[in-house]
Every structure is written in structure tokens, then in C-alpha cells.
Amino acid sequence: MRATKFVLLSVALLLAAGCGPVDNVPTMDLGPDTGFVDTAEQDVINPDVIVPDIPLIDRIEDGVIPPDVPADVPVDALPDTVPLDTAPDVVPDADQEVVDDPCGTVLNPNCSEKACEILGGGQGACQVDPDGNCSCLPWDPCSTAANTQCVESACDDGDGATLMDACRLVVNDGVESCVCKGREIVADPCIDLINPECEYTACLTGEGDAGACGAPSAGSDCICLPAPPQEKNPCGPALNPECNPDKCRLPDGSYGVCDPDPVAGCVCGQEIQEQDPCHKDLNPECVANDCDDNNDGTFDDKCAWVENAAGGLFCDCVGIQNLDPCQKDLNPSCEAVTCDDGNPLTTNDRCMQNAAMTCECGGDPIMDVCDFGLNPECNPDPCDDGSVLTMDDKCVTFGDICLCMGSAIEDPCSSVLNPECVDKKCDDGSALTVNDMCVLVGETCTCQGIAVTDPCGDVLNPECKVVKCDDGDAWTTNDLCAEDEDGNCSCVGTPVTNPCWDGVNPSCKPYLCDDGNPDTISDRCVTSEDDCLCVGTPITSACDDEINPKCSAVLCDDGSAQTINDKCVLVTVGEITLCQCRGTPVLSPCSEILNPTCEAVACDDGDPTTRRDKCANDGTRDCNCVGSPITDPCGKELNPECRQVLCDDRSVYTTNDRCQFTKEGCICVGDEITDPCSDVLNPECKPSLCDDGDDLTENDSCVLKGEVCTCMGTEITDPCSDVLNPRCEPVRCDDGDSGTINDLCVGDLISGCVCEGVSNDPCGLALNPSCKPVLCDDGLKWTIDDKCVSADACGCAGTIVREPCLDKYNPTCEQVACTTSEGFDGECRHSLTTGCDCEKVSVGGCETVYDCMWLEWLADCYGYWTCQKNMCFPVCDKEFCGDGKCDIAIGETIQTCAQDCVACDGPDDCGKSGFCLKEVGNCKGTGGFCQVKPEDCPRLWAPVCGCDGTTFDNNCFAYMADMPIAYDGECKPIL
């Protein structure tokens, strides 16, 4: 097709160049290996008429006229000295064999360039072949023999896409050679004559830049746009560098696959499918073999010739279109004729009227799941064999039929052996549980054991490995399994010495602590921004001007352990006189005078390699200053140059600990352990996220493989994933939606490559774009009048029946929303006494009833809240609600019992568990309301005065005592 376009283009170019009528156009010579033609005026090669630019007299040898001399050259033009070889010198006898080979040794001993006929037809010239023999070879006007100077003589390079072919001197790798070469025809590949469909083709723009054929806008002409050409060949190196067997187009219009060729590289070849009876390799004559065209709307599928878009024929599987026997034209009265409704789950298919009074094909549902109509391959689908003494019933092949059969029941918790689910011993099959017993879980009697959770017990840790655990003491940390004094494996933790640590004091209660500052007192935990810190009250100096303006010699503390009898004295510093605390220096705090009993007071032994110096007897009678040796290998005393020597940073989460210089000085630093599956970070090999380094897996997680914790992922099987389908080819997949068919991978600008199918939902966009209220089935037995409705999207919904918990609507007692007889929101739940009934549902979690009292009261009745099994439940009541007392302890609030909890006046109006909250200063007035008493108060000093004249540490203690507050601050004495 492309060659034909080029012929037309060439003719058009010649006509446009003014070459005259077509009759005057030189004969077109077809190239040997291409469909193109060469229309150059001198491309028509005839060796008999070529006259090289060599003097004629120099080309006559032995009187023989070269074969390229035209016949019309006059004989008298030849030189007289040259005899004409116009007749044989010897007339052969009749009995002699006539030798007519012009290249043979008889007629041409010197292998002169005589005209001859090439074997098989065609004119040539006598030439020396590669073997050194004189043979008749095609005339080459560019050969060394014919054109020693490589004059630009006319020739034919065999390329139909060139013009003005001539002998030209070409240099390759430094070697000169005379070859026939023409000028390439430069044509616009985007013009309609060559590219009528404006296919994506490489071209050059008017500026000479690389581009591609395309239309700037809809309806415009095809031109060369300044866009870099893109690789469109599915077998090319850009799109398929590894030559994967991707789909491609064959010349006949059918599909093939990319196949590596040892010579041509990656090319589009035939896809060999041994199971395709119509494949050209298996069925070259396209015999009408039985086949499957994968179309349910056809029958009697056979191999047949099919014409493609290019007019070529290829063998394909074709079936006869089904004629619906229920359509109006064939069956106007909708008689019950046999048909096929396309549903393998029905039998006895026949034409019948549907709900819309339209004639369609329908059948009776097949109830037996092991029937060949539902299960033609007898897959092991669940079924019921009708016996109460079997379990795990499933379809199995029995001879030539498919039967439902189950396994004999031996489970002590089965409904047959234990219908009331009595507590019987059993075995749940887990070595990590003990005391296995039959228990009722929902509606099922199951064998369950108590899980063994002690990581230091013999079951989980028989060798007492050092693993993480919890000793149950909040005042310890870094709990690990270790042997105790009795030799048992126990959980032991390191005591926590900081009472302000989040682990033991998450609410930052004001516990006593030590801030490490000797100039503060009353140190306690306080909240500073987002941190809980130990803060003390600064000690006021006795020598301060405000306390001691006259600088009396009162006792004080100068902060030095080397002085005694500290007193306030006036000290002159330059021209300023200050009152400071000074003491009398002592020689040694370990002297017998200052320390007769050798108490362990601080001192200085003068040794820089010791610390925490204090007075001690040190095994003698004398009291001396003794320090503890410094053992830190990273300290400046032992390692002033901070050499990278081994040390211990006291962290189990690092390895290769060594001294390193940081902004904090020379400290011991180890390399952090980052492997989430290591024994340090994951001693129990919990399924933590990790990376197994395999691009063909996902959801990598730590798993125990043998005795080693290893990172492993799940193999990627999604045919639409970037790994298996990076170009999002439309391969078959499963979108997981039973309401769609013909699922294929499709590209989406937002979601990427996803699996989508064609919906068969009557409420779907494909069948019901305007969401008309047509009949449908939402799959729920407890709804009626199902129809398509529009909310956020068009879907099938029905109205819940008034009693959705009845057995006829809900035989399995699924948790469906309902309304209790008291008007509470509930859901269907199964009970051993009442069966499936509507029970109240919790509206929130709780630890005590006080957690429920702030929830919204949804019932029409009055009552109170209860906290049962950590869930809040409302209770309707008339006995407590209405007694005139707002009892906070049983869960009464303003919402649940407004008549009792509207307001309060003072103490005891809100019961033992509540207090009357009033404005500060309102001691005798009304206007309070009940609140729950606090269970604990912070130890902070923010005094308030109660209406009874009692000073409380803060308002929280006043609320705990159910006492209104008169004013802030300590109570003033009554004068």
C-alpha cells in the first residue's frame, strides 16, 4: 500500500516538474528488493547502450568492437589501422561443435568486456568473477574495469526511493570505493496522498526540527507538528527493550506477538496457539474445524475466511448468530417454547411473560448445588447432605454423578453432640492455649482455650530468653524476662526514679520529686507547655536587702561545703558594699574537728580520675577523702583525644558502640538497629512492615520462617498492577464485583490502571443512567418494595419491614437495625431464651457510668444510664426518676430525668456522687446544677475559701467536699 502511494507521488512530482505527457516519461525500472520505483531520467539501465567516457579507439582490442558501442556508429569512424572482427577467421566444419560463448577462452581469451547473455535471461558483459574465471556478469558501470576514474556515469543503485543515480566515490573506514548512489527523494510524509489517515509518522518541520504528523485541531489538515517522534512500535526498543511477547499487528491485519529474531531483532511474528483450531500454522487451508468464538450469542462456531480492514483474508472462528425464540417477531403470543436464558443456574428454560409484561426467556431455579447445571465440574462447593451426623458437607464425584457428602462429626462442641453447648473439654488445636472448653460464640458453639500470654512462661519461653514483657508495675521500665532468686523465669523491670515520667504520671499529678537544684524546696511535678517537669520553689536568701536591710549577722548558707558558721556580713566590692553570706573556711571536711564521726560528706581527694569524693574510713581508723574511680572510656580523664574505643551506650537498640565526638562532647554512641525483623526490635517476630527487596511482592511483613524472623511479601498477582502490566494492556482480570462482567484492565487518570467490568446492575450507570425507580433486588430479606433510588449514587434500596427480626424475614438473625418496644434504637440479636429479638444497642464505650452521662439521650422515656460490659445502655425507669432527688451515682442527668435534675441549691442536693456547682460567692442563693464529683485532685496550692469557712487547697477539693466557694484565697479570720 505504501509502495503504491510512492509511485503515485513520483508520477505527480514528475508531471509537476514539467516533464511533458506521460508517454514521454522514461520506462520505470523496479528495484530488486522493494516495491518502490525509480523515475529518474537516467535510471533506465541498458548495458548495450552505455558509453563510458573512454576514447573509443582506446577501447578496441584485437579488432573487437565493445558491446556498448551503438549499432548506428559508422564503420568509417573507426581507425583504419584497426581490423574489424566482423566475421570469424576460420569457418568451422559441419562436423565441428560451434563455440558461441563470448566469455569463453576460445572467443575471449583475455576476458574482454564483450556483451553476453546472463544465465536465466538478461544482458551482461564478460567480467572476471571472484573465483578468477571469465563469466557473464551484470553490467556494473561503476566497476574498476569499466570506470577506473569513477566518473559520474549513470547507473541504478536498486533503490526506488532515490533519483539521479550515478557512480560516486565513497570513503568507508579510510578505503575509497566507487559505488552507485542516488539522491533520496524527500517527500512530505504527512500529505494526504501518502498519509490519508494522518497516522503518527516521523517527519521534519519547516525549521528542520524533528516532528510527527498530526492535526493541530479537529478538522484541520495533517501537517508536521514540532513534537519529538515517539516510538509507537510495540516491538521496538523504546516500548519493548526486552522483547516481551506483547501484542502487535501483522501485515494481514491480524494480531501477533513480539518475537526475537536472530537477524532482524525484535519483530512482530505469529502467535503460535496449539489449542486454536483456526491458527494458520495448524490450519493453513482454513478447514471448517469446530472452534469457540467466545460469544454466547452464537452457535455452531466454525473456522472460516474473514476479510480484514485492509481487504486481506485471514482464518478466524465464526459462529451463527442466535435467534431469540422469544422475540416479538418470532413469538408474538409468547408461547412457552424452549429457549436458553443464559443462566446455568436454571433449568426447563422457556418463553414467558416477565413483570413488565415483556416476553423473555426464563427457567426454574436449580436448587441442588451439586447439580451439573450449577456445578458441571463438580467443584467442592458447600452443600447439605441432609444428615445431622456429618459436617463440612461438599460436592464430591461419586462414579459418574456429583453427590453432596459430609465428614462424620467427632467434635464435642458440635450441635449434634452438644446441642446446648455445655462446658465440655475439647481441643482447639492450638499449643498456645490452655483449659480448652466448649463456649458459645455468637450463635456457634466453638472450642476455645485461654490464650497463653506470659512471654516468660514455659509455653512461650521455655529457655527463658531475654525478651520484652510487662511486670505489671508502672514504676518500672525496660521489663525483660530473667531468672529470679528461686531460679524461675520472671518478668523483671528497672525501677523508675523520675515520678514525673509519662509512663507513671501521664496526667502530671503533683508528686514529690527532686529537681537537682539545692537552691529550691518543695519540688513537685508540674506541667510546662507539653512536658511534665520537676520544679521547686526557690529558697529566699536570708541576706537579701528586702529581708535583711541592715545586714544583721543572721545564720545563712553560702552554698560552700568548705565553710562553717555561715552569717550575713557586709562585703565591699570596689565602691559598692553588698550584704553577702560568708562562712569560716575549714581545712578539710573530713577532719576530726569538723567530722568526728567521719560522716560521708562531700570533699575533694585531689585526684582528677575519681568522682563523688566523700569522707570515709577506707578500712583504717583515719577519716580520709576518698573518691570512686572514673571508668568511662569516653571521659576526658581516660580519653582526652576521644579515640574510637569500644564502650557501652547502655542501649539494646544499638550495636558496634564506640566513643565518638559530638556536639555534646565525647560520648559513647552505637549504630542504630533498623531491621524491623531483628531480635532486638522484634523479638516476638510480630508482623511489622519491612522490605524484602523483591519488586514482585507487596505488603512485606516480618514472618517466622523456621526459627528465623524473616521479611517476606505476598506475590503480586494483580494483572492490572504496575509491575505485571506497566502499560495497562486490556488483559482479563477480576474486579471482585459479582455485578459486573467482561472485566478488563483500563487506564484511569486518577486511579491509574484498574480492573473494571461492565455492570449488569439494573441501577448501574450503564443500564439506568437517569436512575429511574425500576424494580431491583437489594439482596436483603427484611426489606420490601426494592427499587433504584438516588442518594450519593444510584443504588437498590428497600423499606425495612416493621419487624425485621422475625424468622421469616431474618432466619439467620443478622444484625439489622430495628426499634425496641420502648422506642430505643436497636438491632436484631440472637438470645437463647427469646431467639432472634430486637435488643438495645450501645451508644458509646465506658469504664464507669459517669462516662455515659454526657451522651445524648435518644429515648422518649425518662430514666438513667448504666455501664454494662464497658458499653453505655439507657434504661427507662419511673421508680427513681420522679423521687425528687437527682442521683448522679445511678446515672441520672438533666437529659434522662429533667424533673429531678433541673437545678440545685447547695450541698446534698445532688446525692453522694454529685456536687452542686454554683458561681463563686453564691453561698445562699439558688441557680446551681448537679455535676459528678471528681475522684482525684492535683496536689497544687491554689487556695479557695468554702462557704462553710474552710480553706481548701484548690477548687477541686471544694467540689469533692460538695462545698460552694465563697471567694478565692485562704479564709480570712472573722473579726
HELIX and SHEET records of a PDB file:
HELIX    1   1 ARG A    2  ALA A   16  1                                  15    
HELIX    2   2 VAL A   22  ASN A   24  5                                   3    
HELIX    3   3 PRO A   47  VAL A   49  5                                   3    
HELIX    4   4 LEU A   56  ARG A   59  1                                   4    
HELIX    5   5 VAL A   75  ALA A   77  5                                   3    
HELIX    6   6 VAL A  849  ASP A  851  5                                   3    
HELIX    7   7 ILE A  888  ILE A  890  5                                   3    
HELIX    8   8 ASN A  955  MET A  960  1                                   6    
SHEET    1   A 2 ASP A  29  LEU A  30  0                                        
SHEET    2   A 2 VAL A  37  ASP A  38 -1                                        
SHEET    1   B 3 ALA A 115  GLU A 117  0                                        
SHEET    2   B 3 GLN A 123  VAL A 128 -1                                        
SHEET    3   B 3 CYS A 134  LEU A 137 -1                                        
SHEET    1   C 2 THR A 162  ASN A 172  0                                        
SHEET    2   C 2 VAL A 175  GLU A 184 -1                                        
SHEET    1   D 3 ALA A 202  LEU A 204  0                                        
SHEET    2   D 3 ALA A 210  GLY A 214 -1                                        
SHEET    3   D 3 ILE A 223  LEU A 225 -1                                        
SHEET    1   E 3 LYS A 247  ARG A 249  0                                        
SHEET    2   E 3 TYR A 255  ASP A 261 -1                                        
SHEET    3   E 3 GLY A 265  GLY A 269 -1                                        
SHEET    1   F 2 THR A 298  GLU A 307  0                                        
SHEET    2   F 2 LEU A 313  GLN A 321 -1                                        
SHEET    1   G 2 THR A 346  GLN A 353  0                                        
SHEET    2   G 2 CYS A 359  PRO A 365 -1                                        
SHEET    1   H 2 THR A 390  PHE A 398  0                                        
SHEET    2   H 2 ILE A 401  ALA A 408 -1                                        
SHEET    1   I 2 THR A 433  VAL A 441  0                                        
SHEET    2   I 2 THR A 444  ALA A 451 -1                                        
SHEET    1   J 2 THR A 476  GLU A 483  0                                        
SHEET    2   J 2 CYS A 489  PRO A 495 -1                                        
SHEET    1   K 2 THR A 520  SER A 528  0                                        
SHEET    2   K 2 ASP A 531  PRO A 538 -1                                        
SHEET    1   L 2 THR A 563  VAL A 573  0                                        
SHEET    2   L 2 ILE A 576  PRO A 585 -1                                        
SHEET    1   M 2 THR A 610  ALA A 616  0                                        
SHEET    2   M 2 ASN A 624  PRO A 629 -1                                        
SHEET    1   N 2 THR A 654  THR A 662  0                                        
SHEET    2   N 2 GLY A 665  GLU A 672 -1                                        
SHEET    1   O 2 THR A 697  LYS A 705  0                                        
SHEET    2   O 2 VAL A 708  GLU A 715 -1                                        
SHEET    1   P 2 THR A 740  ASP A 748  0                                        
SHEET    2   P 2 GLY A 752  SER A 759 -1                                        
SHEET    1   Q 2 THR A 783  SER A 790  0                                        
SHEET    2   Q 2 CYS A 794  ILE A 800 -1                                        
SHEET    1   R 3 ALA A 817  THR A 819  0                                        
SHEET    2   R 3 ASP A 825  SER A 831 -1                                        
SHEET    3   R 3 GLY A 835  LYS A 840 -1                                        
SHEET    1   S 2 GLY A 863  GLN A 868  0                                        
SHEET    2   S 2 MET A 871  CYS A 876 -1                                        
SHEET    1   T 2 GLY A 914  LEU A 917  0                                        
SHEET    2   T 2 PHE A 929  VAL A 932 -1                                        
SHEET    1   U 3 THR A 951  PHE A 952  0                                        
SHEET    2   U 3 VAL A 944  GLY A 946 -1                                        
SHEET    3   U 3 ILE A 965  ASP A 968 -1                                        
END                                                                             
